[in-house]
């Protein structure tokens, strides 16, 4: 399913990057998203794509949390992409 929906995520306005994560032993999957700004994240949460994934019958315990970035240490560890910086 992830491979099928990846192009739709690539087209999300304001989404800079999505890292797809998995723990196949427990059947847990998710993503780490980097948005250009909070407004883009909020638009994504209201999108048909987000609602479709959240409402998919094979997916449970869907959540989305907004975190800020600690920019100084993140720059030290090369965590910010040039497009965001």
C-alpha positions, -999 to +999 in steps of 0.1 A: +000+000+000+028+024+008+043+022-027+009+028-042+002+060-022+037+074-022+031+095-054+001+111-038+022+122-008+049+135-030+023+159-045+012+173-011+016+211-012+041+222+015+054+188+022+092+190+021+100+154+030+084+122+043+104+093+057+085+061+057+091+039+088+082+004+097+084-022+124+072-052+105+075-075+135+047-056+152+029-045+120+035-008+129+041+016+101+043+054+100+060+084+087+081+114+098+070+144+078+087+177+073+064+205+062+074+240+050+053+255+078+025+248+102-002+260+078+009+234+052+006+207+080-028+220+089-040+219+053-027+183+050-046+172+080-078+185+064-070+169+030-088+141+013-055+121+013-052+124+051-088+115+057-086+086+033-056+071+050-070+077+085-103+060+075-087+030+057-102-002+072-068-019+075-052+009+094-058+016+131-046+040+158-038+068+132-024+099+148-008+131+137+013+153+161+028+186+154+063+192+167+086+222+164+122+220+154+151+228+177+171+245+149+205+250+164+212+213+174+194+201+142+218+221+121+248+206+139+236+171+131+227+180+095+190+175+101+176+204+082+172+202+045+185+231+024+150+237+011+138+244+046+168+263+059 
